[in-house]
């Protein structure tokens, strides 16, 4: 039985996969990314060693997650910061709302953050009478168009310059047909005033650093620096898996994230923020909060096989490499994290029986694993999700019967030799329509290898 979420995924996938203009835009942007990544990788003398070291570092961090998080909390609070532990999405939302209400905040500026998309923070604040403004250009474009981000790193990847010019003309009354530089200036002029007006700035975190109690943010536009420095209060919302043991680890992770995320050797702005403004410092927020979000991550942590997915540094490389993502795009997934990494973690962050279909939306080509900055075995984890779904009973009666019949036939030489190839093709392609409705027809040979061997050698 196909649930509503799965049916919507199939419908949107069908639509996008047959939209040549959509595929053209994605192919154009991913091609530019691929060209840049080749250049970015040249900074590493031994790239595989760097990736392996990064994976081992994240392994240590996740295996001792409780210890590192407590160390971060202790060190961050020593600098005057405040830490809030949020078990669920609603806990994080409520914590932000209470801080906003305590400061009579009516306007919030927010830098690019996937975890705030995960908890639907903008919608929540709007419903409570607080204006929440995206300051990253891609996120701002998506907010104007009332769409969620399309991609982990490049939120408006599916839009052309012409699309954005039309959107700005409609929403901001800018002149039609502006160039990319002119469009950027329009957004800058609009957003700069918001930094001054906002009482609170919200950012995510690329990494949280245990040994110094710091938050590491990497960006190309400077909007995160403005969001954290201009308002009097700075709120960081981050998943608990973003922790790394030491500030010295950034020497590896920042270049890896830049190269695999955008093809750069290093991003333009890299900041470490370890608390509110200290005595004698001329700028910075008066208050700083870090909200450590679980929201299903401990479900992944408790799963010995799926735990590896928590190593992800959100570079987006697996999305750009995935043939499924390149055909159906990010919005078809209808979840915050799309592509291979989204297909792996979403069923654990939400409900396996409702979201298991994402783990089946894969060719299992292994390209995602090949390009992962921290060498996560993504294609194997997709298979693990499928196995878990079946073991948990999240499969139909007809599906279970079909696979039992297939297994029994595959283990029996006599049954495999029964019937001609034409009969088998008819049986599989015409009767088992649930299989062939979204796949190409199976084509059995006229005779099995066993039959051909016997005919040739008589045994």
Helices and strands as residue ranges (DSSP letters): H 4-17, H 20-40, G 41-43, H 47-63, H 65-78, E 82-86, H 89-102, E 107-110, H 114-118, H 121-127, E 131-134, H 137-144, H 161-172, H 180-197, E 200-203, E 207-209, E 214-219, H 223-229, E 233-239, G 240-242, E 243-244, G 247-249, H 250-262, E 269-273, E 287-293, H 297-302, G 306-311, H 317-321, H 323-328, G 331-333, H 339-349, H 352-355, H 357-360, H 367-371, H 378-391, H 397-410, H 413-417, H 421-426, I 427-431, H 433-436, H 449-457
